Amino acid sequence: MVPELVSGFFQFLKLAPRYLIALGVMAGALLFLNPSTLEQLGVTNFADANREILGLTLVVTTSLFVTTLFADLLVLGMSLLRSRNNLKKVAYRLNNLTEDEKQILRYYLAENTRANTLRVEDGVVQGLKSSGVIYMSASMGNLVEGFAHNISDFAWDYLHKHPELLFGSTDTYRTDKHPRRW
């Protein structure tokens, strides 16, 4: 009997918050509606006989809903904070580019495109990828020309606002895609 109750309680805890709200509203209605309304609904005897259970249900569902809401808000806040920190890291990285990195990023702005074909074994490309400035956008490619790499939305916007970050010792840009001969 006890293991079944414990199992039932844990199944109850797994309910989605919308079910907890519905259960809590029903318990609250049976507890707090005026007697004439309860009588019209035909639940007066049930509400009177199960007042303690309804009260406990209201307290438990409200507590679980508030806890779930708080946990969701905490997760959202942490996600926003993590995202903000990642954008700060990308901005810092864009302000401290090497000449080789500038050449890769110049291609995006010079050609007004968000895609570039780059070799994946290149350390400069991997550095830009690991810092979140660019990302590999397609798994189809080849080892000679490379794979498609897109610039992140944040880096695209940031470099358009601060094109001076791409000024360097050269004015060339780089792609690893070979021109078609036909």
Sequence and secondary structure as in RCSB ss.txt:
>XXXX:A:sequence
MVPELVSGFFQFLKLAPRYLIALGVMAGALLFLNPSTLEQLGVTNFADANREILGLTLVVTTSLFVTTLFADLLV
LGMSLLRSRNNLKKVAYRLNNLTEDEKQILRYYLAENTRANTLRVEDGVVQGLKSSGVIYMSASMGNLVEGFAHN
ISDFAWDYLHKHPELLFGSTDTYRTDKHPRRW
>XXXX:A:secstr
 HHHHHHHHHHHHTS HHHHHHHHHHHHHHHHS HHHHHHHT HHHHHHTHHHHHHHHHHHHHHHHHHHHHHHHH
HHHHHHHHHHHHHHHHHHHTT  HHHHHHHHHHHHTT SEEEE TT HHHHHHHHTTSEEEEEEEEETTTEEEEE
E HHHHHHHHH GGGG  S             
